[in-house]
């Protein structure tokens, strides 16, 4: 997948201490947020249980806006990559 996607997130103020280097209240592309969170986890794996949930970006810690195009082959009715429990659709 190339190019910037349209989904953005911003860190909620009450969770700022868990994410050093992220400014709360600032809209950032989800790709950059994911990169930042994975870097934090790689530096200290014990933080993973506090800064992630069922998804890499903890839904209680961030607000989200925007929309991302679905990558080719993934079921169109689902909105997130991790929701896809189905096999990719064959290319036409």
N, C-alpha and C positions, 0 to 999 in steps of 0.2 A: 504494500500500500504506500503510495507516495502522496505528497501534498498535505497541507494542513487540513485537518478535519474541523467541523464546526462546533464541537462540544467543548464547553469551558466549565471550570469549577473555581470556587473560591473557598478558602479555609475560614471556618467560623472562629471568631475571636476566642471563645471559651476553650478551644482545643489547640491554640497556637503554641503552647509550650511543648507539645508532642512533635512538632514539625519545625525544628530550627532551620532557618533559612527561607521559610515561606512567610510572606506578609499576609496576615489575615485581611479579608475583605477585598482582595485584589483578584480580578478575574484572570485566569491563566488557562491556556489550552490543557485539555485533559492529558495529552501526550507528555507535556512538561511536568504536570503533577505526578503522573505515573513514574516518570524518570526520577523525580526527586524522592518519592516514597521508596522506590526500589533501591536507590542509593543509601537512604537512611537504614533500610533493613540490611543491606550488605555490610554496612559499617558496624551494625550492632543488631544481630539477629534476635536478641531478646525483646527488641521494640516491636517486632512483628505482631505479637498478640495484643498490643495496645493501639497500634496505628492502622491495622487492617481489620476487616470483618469478613462477611461472606464475599465481598469484592475487595480488590486491592485498595481502592479509594473508599474508605469507610464512609458510608452514607450519612451517618450522624455527625461527622466531622466537617463535611463539605456541602456546599450548595452547588447545584448544577444548572446550566442553561444551554440552549442550542441543540443542535441535532447533527448526527454524523451519518453519512451515507453508509449503507451496509456493504461490506466487502463482497465481491462476486462469489457466488456459491453458497452463501449462508442463508438460512431460512428468512424470508422477508418479513414475517410477522413478529419477529423478536427484535428487541431494541438494543440488546447488549451482546457483545461477543461471547461472554461467559454464559449467557442464557441458552446457547445453542447446544442442545443435547443430541441433536439430529446430525446425521452424516451430511456433509456438503452436497448440494444439489449438483448433478452433472452439468458440465459446461455445454452450451448449445452452439 
